[in-house]
Amino acid sequence: MDVKNRYHFKLGDILEELDITRNRLAVEAKIRPATVIDMVNGKTKRLELETLVHILDALNKFARQRRFTRTITLADIVEYIPEDEMDNH
């Protein structure tokens, strides 16, 4: 089974919710803008855990500035699709 169909990036939704640009996230997270763009466009094939931590730290910083009451987690930016639910996506 093709693993790339088993996850879905939701980073674009969080960026909209926080009203920040992809470039602003990249600058704050200290990662390449292309990395953020690829995630938003669903083209990412491999991610370092360190990169995910930088993204989540930056997103939570923006969330606190906007007085969000919840913590943004990995589940907010990447959706795992179980094998038995593949037909529903």
C-alpha positions, 0 to 999 in steps of 0.5 A: 500500500502506498503510504503517501495516501495514509496521511493528510497535511492540515497545516494550511487550515491552521495557518488560516485559523491563525491568520499568518502566512506561510512565509511568516511561519517559515521565518518564525520556525527558522525553516525553509519556506519551501518546506512549509509550502510543500506541507501546505500543498501536500507534497512533503514526502519526509519530515524531520522531527526537529522540523515538526517541533520548530513548526509547532513551537512557532504555531503555538507562539502565534496562537498565544499572541492571538489568545487561543485557549488550546495548544496546537499539536501534531494532530492539528497539522497532520492527519493519520488515515487508518488503513480501514478508513482509506475508502472514506478519503 
